Amino acid sequence: MDGLAKGYRGKKGSEAVAQIIGTMFASRDFAHRAHLKTSSYSTHKALDDFYIGVVGKADAIAEAAQGMFGKLDIPVVTLKDDINEPANGLESQLEMIVGYGKGCEESMLLNLLDEVKVCYRTTLYKLRELN
């Protein structure tokens, strides 16, 4: 993929950002299921913060990108991560998102993508270090 900003109002950039958003939506569902399944209060709360926060960030990226590219065709992403290992799943999902964002040259989208990374990394810290 050529990155998010290349192909302004073109197909290549819009496909990458749509994949990011689809992955974030799938992450939200993954985290919510893990949140309901865990018996750890700290995991429960960390995942609660994540699934609430990630939706707003996905929406911000979607609206900004649609301002650039027009309406996006956001895919339904299926994850195969183990719900009993939410930190590993979120790490894998973040790697997917970062991969789709490689080569982005548009500072607006880069800034929004950085906020997404903060959301994931903060949650990973809480899951791995505060549990």
Secondary structure, 3 states (H helix, E strand, C coil): CCCCCCCCCCHHHHHHHHHHHHHHHHHHHHHHHHHHHCCCHHHHHHHHHHHHHHHHHHHHHHHHHHHHHCCCCCCCCCCCCCCCCHHHHHHHHHHHHHHHHCCCCCHHHHHHHHHHHHHHHHHHHHHHHCC
